[in-house]
Amino acid sequence: MKRDLYFKELAVALGRAGFTPLPQENDSLPVEYHSQRLCRINEQGNVFYREEEVDSPEREKACAKATDIAGTVLEYMNHLEHAPTLKAAGLSEPYQSLAEFNGTVLAGRLTEKGAKFVTWDWDFNHTGLNHGHYYEGDYVGAKRDFAIRSGLIPDERQFTTEQLIEVYQQSAYIRFSCSLPAEQEQTIEQIQQRIQELVPDFEERITKEMEATADPPFEQTM
């Protein structure tokens, strides 16, 4: 894989997640978080940092997130480089076929604004595609959807995004309103962190949920 192509896609993915990628430096991509240098990432997806750059739990969490993003982007960029072109009737844009099982296909393509992924079902004669589920920059979500749609993972054993958000909110309420042993606090915190990893637009969804459930403003009546 070409290094510049990987760094270009990685910069897009990091930017979506709230990081600030800087111009390439010494064969690596420097990354800032909250206007401060956090780490650098090389073309193999390895992350390097100084202790003074990761000096708080928040920045440790940010560095771990950047590491996950670097690995995920490396994975799908390698797949896209070697994947065959998806051939199907009615496709208006070129896609690479990343996986196929039980009549379901996972495909992806690179754009100037980052990678896009989609899952489809083949029609009965395997010439056309139906019921597309689109994932802009969300390779992990697209893989999960493919696994469920194709039957590799039973649907009834998965939580929906809405259910995960509800679990997060209820667990946050329990932590706030109850006095829990340290072990239970840690377990709930780990669950919440995992939900944040599973839901790419977690912060946006939580904000919308809070706005939707907020009490309406008080109106004075005569």
Protein Blocks (a to p, Z undefined) as FASTA:
>chain_A
ZZklmmmmmmmmmmmnopacdddeehiacddeehiafbdcdfkopacddfklmgcfklmm
mmmmmmmmmmmmmmmmmmmmmpccdddehiabdcddfbdcehiacdddddfkbpcddddd
ddfkopacehiacdehilmlmmmmmmmmnomacfklpccfklmmmmmmmmmmmmmmpccd
fklmmmmmmmmmmmmmmmmklmmmmmmmmmmmpccdddddZZ
